[in-house]
């Protein structure tokens, strides 16, 4: 499972040298909405969850959402530890883990995912909760590899169609679920789910997909410190540095340039 913000700034192609590019867009800045997606290596999708920035729940906000969508609200529109417990219950309802058939759940190691109540809930419901290492989700997270990019691209395309069909109007939270449903339904495919796990080296397991060059930047941090290197120490404020070099500087080069005096008297106003 993973979370994403469906909004995406598209690129615009324009002739070279053109300074003004016109495009239909919403006049409002927009609000943060989080979509929680989950899928398996066999192509089974858990219905998504949509987190809207609201104080009170309104069923009309989710009337056009994908079937089985879990409606959630928070002050900021982001996931938190309490909402993650609600999502885990939603996950158990559809995945149906048991002692005979436990389930492996892979997620990022965010603070909202790693709370003690969440860990205890996973243990009680036969869920093996595996978190990915920090700063490695773009390589190991299947949803980041092949799913979220086409989802955001299709969502951006659907928003452009909506603006053309509804000129002068803005996309509100009540219109969001219907636009997201079209993009999600076109993206959630069995072939794409199988590809994401294969590219992320999870199913089937292939350790040769990620080359050793990927870990080369961390070798600089893990390298031992050279004890023979010299470290320059900054002088104290009262310490005067002695210099053997001598530079000839004229006074004219230090002084500012003279101002040009305006000639002639000013004309009197009549």
Order of alpha helices (4+ residues) and beta strands (2+ residues): beta-beta-beta-beta-alpha-beta-alpha-beta-alpha-alpha-alpha-alpha-alpha-alpha
